[in-house]
Amino acid sequence: MIAGLVLSLREGLEAALVLGIVFGTLRKLDRPDLQRSVWLGTIGAIVISLLIGSMLTLIGVRLDGKLEQIFEGLAMLLAAGVLTWAIFWMRSQAARRSQVITTGVEAAILSGGHVGLTSLAFFAVVREGIELSLFLTASALSAGISNTLIGGLGGLLVAMILGWAAYVRLISLNLKTFFLLTGTVLVLFAAGLVAHGIHELNSAGWIPALIEPIWNIDPLLPESSFLGQIMKALLGYNSTPSLTEILGSLGYIAVLAIVLWKKPESRTRTDNRSV
């Protein structure tokens, strides 16, 4: 439930902020007549995202045996890859995203208005929606459909409230801190997806376990316990992991930490050379 809430909150707030920028630009340009086109694109994106999420979940539920293990393993590794891309994309685009969207709205109005704005809203929201569908599917395969659904709906509700409050200026969001905190949680969640994906592919025989289990701490912290379930949903916890599971998750965190730590440093050096 916690993983679904954090994922939905982050992706939902991104979509809400995009729509807030679009509606804010229309308000500044005194074009309230175009709001209907934005809502049309938004609703279309939500419907497509729900269909994709439902389809992925149904496939995962209906498969059995080795096919189920392969599907779950590949789905979790794919979700981890997309989640990693989303973290890097937000880190590089956050500073200028508002200007890009504002320019897109102005261009859409100049080129005809309704169709352009519907397309802009659709593609902006559907990207977040498809990502979230994939993430929640991976979370549901590990934490259960009901828990993920409750957390997902709760996260989207909070995201809508925060997005609306920011739009009407009831609150001021520190987006840098928000995305930093949620980004840290999502890195750990992605590492858990890597571990869980490798575990499923170990069982399917696609990836060798090397040593299985490398340890057994089930008597101390069983996966069925409350804390064990939370750690499994957020971190891909396994009380009896294989060696490749441990190497995969720790390797992912190490590589991502090095890349994220070096990137600002390289940018600073480039800026210093240009001065």
Backbone torsions as a table, in degrees:
resi	resn	phi	psi	omega
1	MET	NA	-40.2	-178.7
2	ILE	-65.5	-42.7	179.5
3	ALA	-61.8	-44.8	178.5
4	GLY	-62.0	-38.7	179.9
5	LEU	-65.7	-46.7	-178.6
6	VAL	-65.3	-43.6	-179.9
7	LEU	-62.3	-47.4	-178.6
8	SER	-67.7	-37.2	179.2
9	LEU	-62.7	-46.3	-178.4
10	ARG	-67.3	-52.8	-178.1
11	GLU	-65.8	-39.9	179.2
12	GLY	-65.1	-39.4	179.5
13	LEU	-69.2	-35.6	175.6
14	GLU	-59.8	-46.8	179.2
15	ALA	-64.2	-40.9	180.0
16	ALA	-64.5	-38.4	178.8
17	LEU	-67.5	-38.2	176.8
18	VAL	-60.9	-48.0	179.4
19	LEU	-63.8	-36.2	177.5
20	GLY	-62.0	-40.6	178.0
21	ILE	-65.5	-42.6	-180.0
22	VAL	-62.4	-50.1	-179.4
23	PHE	-65.8	-36.5	177.3
24	GLY	-63.8	-38.8	177.8
25	THR	-66.5	-42.0	177.6
26	LEU	-62.3	-36.4	179.1
27	ARG	-66.7	-42.1	178.9
28	LYS	-65.5	-34.8	-179.3
29	LEU	-86.3	0.3	179.4
30	ASP	57.8	49.7	178.4
31	ARG	-126.4	60.4	179.3
32	PRO	-65.5	-18.9	180.0
33	ASP	-65.2	-16.7	-177.7
34	LEU	-94.5	-1.6	-179.0
35	GLN	-63.3	-34.2	-179.9
36	ARG	-60.8	-37.0	179.5
37	SER	-65.5	-37.8	178.2
38	VAL	-64.8	-44.3	179.8
39	TRP	-65.6	-34.4	178.6
40	LEU	-62.7	-46.1	177.5
41	GLY	-65.0	-37.6	179.7
42	THR	-65.2	-46.3	179.9
43	ILE	-63.4	-40.4	177.3
44	GLY	-61.0	-41.2	179.6
45	ALA	-65.7	-39.9	179.4
46	ILE	-64.3	-42.4	179.9
47	VAL	-62.9	-46.0	179.2
48	ILE	-61.3	-42.8	-179.1
49	SER	-63.9	-42.1	178.6
50	LEU	-64.1	-40.1	179.5
51	LEU	-64.2	-43.8	-179.8
52	ILE	-65.2	-45.4	179.0
53	GLY	-61.3	-43.4	179.3
54	SER	-63.8	-42.0	-179.2
55	MET	-63.2	-45.8	179.8
56	LEU	-62.7	-42.5	-179.4
57	THR	-66.0	-41.8	179.6
58	LEU	-63.6	-39.8	178.0
59	ILE	-61.6	-46.5	-179.2
60	GLY	-63.1	-37.1	-178.1
61	VAL	-72.8	-36.7	-173.8
62	ARG	-81.8	-22.3	178.8
63	LEU	-72.7	156.3	-177.7
64	ASP	-144.2	155.3	175.1
65	GLY	66.6	-136.7	-174.9
66	LYS	-65.5	-37.6	178.7
67	LEU	-62.0	-39.9	177.5
68	GLU	-62.7	-43.9	179.6
69	GLN	-62.5	-42.7	179.6
70	ILE	-65.8	-44.5	179.6
71	PHE	-61.9	-48.1	-179.1
72	GLU	-63.8	-42.8	180.0
73	GLY	-61.8	-47.8	-179.4
74	LEU	-68.1	-38.5	179.3
75	ALA	-62.5	-41.0	-178.9
76	MET	-70.7	-39.4	177.1
77	LEU	-67.5	-38.9	176.9
78	LEU	-64.1	-43.8	178.6
79	ALA	-61.4	-40.3	178.2
80	ALA	-63.2	-40.3	178.8
81	GLY	-65.3	-45.3	179.3
82	VAL	-65.9	-39.5	178.6
83	LEU	-62.6	-40.7	177.8
84	THR	-63.6	-44.3	177.6
85	TRP	-60.0	-42.6	-179.2
86	ALA	-62.2	-38.4	179.2
87	ILE	-63.9	-46.0	179.8
88	PHE	-67.5	-39.3	-178.5
89	TRP	-63.7	-45.7	179.5
90	MET	-64.4	-37.1	-179.1
91	ARG	-65.0	-35.1	-176.6
92	SER	-90.2	-24.4	-173.1
93	GLN	-105.8	-13.6	-172.2
94	ALA	-57.1	-40.5	-173.7
95	ALA	-64.1	-35.0	-175.3
96	ARG	-113.1	10.1	-175.4
97	ARG	-64.8	-40.9	-178.8
98	SER	-59.1	-43.8	-179.5
99	GLN	-66.4	-38.8	179.1
100	VAL	-62.8	-44.2	-179.0
101	ILE	-67.6	-42.3	178.7
102	THR	-59.9	-44.2	177.9
103	THR	-62.5	-40.0	178.6
104	GLY	-63.5	-39.9	178.3
105	VAL	-64.2	-45.8	179.7
106	GLU	-62.4	-40.6	179.0
107	ALA	-66.6	-38.5	179.7
108	ALA	-64.5	-39.4	179.0
109	ILE	-65.2	-42.9	-180.0
110	LEU	-65.2	-31.1	-176.8
111	SER	-90.6	5.8	177.2
112	GLY	140.2	-23.0	173.4
113	GLY	90.0	-85.3	-167.3
114	HIS	-61.3	-54.4	-176.8
115	VAL	-64.5	-43.0	-179.0
116	GLY	-63.0	-42.7	-179.7
117	LEU	-70.8	-36.7	176.1
118	THR	-61.3	-44.0	179.3
119	SER	-65.5	-42.8	-179.1
120	LEU	-61.5	-47.6	-179.8
121	ALA	-65.2	-40.9	-178.4
122	PHE	-60.3	-52.6	-175.1
123	PHE	-70.6	-30.5	177.9
124	ALA	-68.2	-42.0	-176.9
125	VAL	-81.9	-37.2	-175.7
126	VAL	-66.8	-29.4	176.9
127	ARG	-62.9	-47.2	178.0
128	GLU	-65.0	-39.4	-177.3
129	GLY	-66.5	-42.3	179.3
130	ILE	-68.1	-41.2	175.8
131	GLU	-58.0	-47.9	-178.1
132	LEU	-64.1	-38.3	178.2
133	SER	-60.1	-43.7	179.4
134	LEU	-65.6	-44.0	-179.3
135	PHE	-63.4	-45.2	-177.7
136	LEU	-68.8	-33.2	175.5
137	THR	-62.2	-46.4	178.6
138	ALA	-62.6	-40.0	178.7
139	SER	-66.3	-39.7	-179.6
140	ALA	-65.5	-35.0	179.6
141	LEU	-66.5	-26.2	-178.7
142	SER	-100.0	-37.8	-174.7
143	ALA	-105.4	-8.8	-178.6
144	GLY	102.8	146.6	-174.8
145	ILE	-67.5	-45.7	-175.0
146	SER	-63.8	-46.1	179.1
147	ASN	-62.2	-43.1	179.9
148	THR	-65.4	-40.3	-179.4
149	LEU	-64.5	-43.3	179.0
150	ILE	-62.8	-47.5	178.8
151	GLY	-63.4	-40.7	-179.4
152	GLY	-63.5	-46.1	179.0
153	LEU	-64.7	-39.2	177.7
154	GLY	-63.4	-42.6	178.9
155	GLY	-64.2	-40.9	178.9
156	LEU	-66.6	-38.2	178.4
157	LEU	-63.2	-46.1	178.1
158	VAL	-63.4	-39.8	179.9
159	ALA	-62.5	-42.1	179.4
160	MET	-64.7	-41.4	179.7
161	ILE	-64.7	-45.2	179.4
162	LEU	-64.7	-42.5	179.3
163	GLY	-62.3	-43.1	178.6
164	TRP	-65.8	-44.1	-178.8
165	ALA	-62.7	-37.7	177.8
166	ALA	-69.2	-37.1	-178.7
167	TYR	-65.2	-42.4	-179.7
168	VAL	-88.7	6.9	174.8
169	ARG	65.1	31.7	173.0
170	LEU	-76.5	-31.1	179.2
171	ILE	-134.5	161.2	174.7
172	SER	-118.5	115.9	-176.8
173	LEU	-89.8	132.6	171.4
174	ASN	-86.9	87.6	-172.5
175	LEU	-66.1	-34.1	-179.8
176	LYS	-61.3	-45.4	179.0
177	THR	-67.5	-41.3	-179.4
178	PHE	-60.1	-50.1	-177.3
179	PHE	-72.0	-26.6	175.6
180	LEU	-67.2	-46.7	-179.0
181	LEU	-66.9	-48.7	-179.7
182	THR	-67.8	-32.1	177.2
183	GLY	-63.3	-38.5	177.8
184	THR	-64.6	-43.7	177.8
185	VAL	-62.7	-40.4	-177.6
186	LEU	-69.8	-30.6	174.6
187	VAL	-62.2	-44.9	178.5
188	LEU	-65.9	-38.9	178.4
189	PHE	-64.8	-41.7	178.6
190	ALA	-64.0	-38.8	176.7
191	ALA	-62.9	-37.4	176.0
192	GLY	-65.8	-38.3	176.4
193	LEU	-63.2	-39.8	177.2
194	VAL	-60.6	-47.6	-179.5
195	ALA	-62.3	-45.7	-178.5
196	HIS	-67.2	-38.4	177.8
197	GLY	-62.6	-43.0	178.2
198	ILE	-64.2	-38.7	178.5
199	HIS	-59.0	-44.9	-179.8
200	GLU	-65.8	-38.9	179.8
201	LEU	-74.5	-25.1	169.2
202	ASN	-60.6	-48.2	-178.0
203	SER	-64.6	-33.3	-179.8
204	ALA	-81.5	-10.3	179.7
205	GLY	85.3	10.3	-179.5
206	TRP	-82.5	-31.4	178.7
207	ILE	-125.4	128.6	-179.7
208	PRO	-68.3	141.4	179.8
209	ALA	-76.6	-24.8	-175.3
210	LEU	68.1	-66.6	173.2
211	ILE	-132.6	126.7	-179.4
212	GLU	-147.2	119.2	-5.9
213	PRO	-84.5	156.0	176.4
214	ILE	-79.1	-24.7	171.2
215	TRP	-158.2	168.6	179.2
216	ASN	-137.6	102.8	179.6
217	ILE	-111.9	21.0	-179.9
218	ASP	-59.3	-36.7	176.6
219	PRO	-62.5	-29.6	-178.8
220	LEU	-86.0	-42.5	-177.7
221	LEU	-142.5	82.7	-179.7
222	PRO	-67.7	148.3	-180.0
223	GLU	-64.8	-24.9	-178.9
224	SER	-77.8	-12.1	179.8
225	SER	-73.0	165.4	-178.7
226	PHE	-59.8	-48.9	179.4
227	LEU	-65.8	-38.6	179.2
228	GLY	-62.8	-39.1	178.9
229	GLN	-66.8	-40.5	178.0
230	ILE	-63.8	-45.9	-179.8
231	MET	-66.6	-33.6	177.9
232	LYS	-67.9	-41.2	-179.5
233	ALA	-68.9	-40.0	-176.0
234	LEU	-88.2	-38.5	-170.2
235	LEU	-119.5	3.4	-176.9
236	GLY	66.5	32.1	-175.6
237	TYR	-57.2	135.6	174.9
238	ASN	-137.6	122.9	-177.2
239	SER	-73.0	-16.9	178.8
240	THR	-130.6	67.4	-173.8
241	PRO	-78.6	160.9	172.4
242	SER	-89.8	167.0	179.1
243	LEU	-64.0	-39.5	-179.1
244	THR	-67.9	-30.6	174.8
245	GLU	-61.2	-48.7	-178.7
246	ILE	-64.4	-45.5	-179.9
247	LEU	-63.3	-39.2	-179.2
248	GLY	-64.8	-49.0	-177.0
249	SER	-70.0	-44.7	179.6
250	LEU	-67.3	-37.8	177.7
251	GLY	-64.2	-39.4	178.2
252	TYR	-62.2	-49.3	-179.6
253	ILE	-61.7	-42.0	-177.9
254	ALA	-64.4	-47.8	-179.0
255	VAL	-64.3	-44.4	-178.8
256	LEU	-65.2	-40.2	179.2
257	ALA	-62.7	-41.9	-179.9
258	ILE	-64.6	-44.5	-178.7
259	VAL	-65.1	-45.5	-179.2
260	LEU	-67.0	-32.0	-178.8
261	TRP	-76.3	-35.4	-176.3
262	LYS	-80.6	-26.3	-173.6
263	LYS	-60.8	-48.6	178.3
264	PRO	-62.3	-34.6	-178.3
265	GLU	-64.8	-43.2	-179.7
266	SER	-66.2	-35.1	179.5
267	ARG	-67.9	-37.5	-179.9
268	THR	-63.8	-41.9	-179.7
269	ARG	-64.2	-38.0	178.9
270	THR	-64.7	-42.3	179.0
271	ASP	-62.7	-40.1	-179.4
272	ASN	-65.3	-37.0	178.6
273	ARG	-67.3	-34.7	-178.4
274	SER	-71.6	-23.9	177.4
275	VAL	-80.1	NA	NA
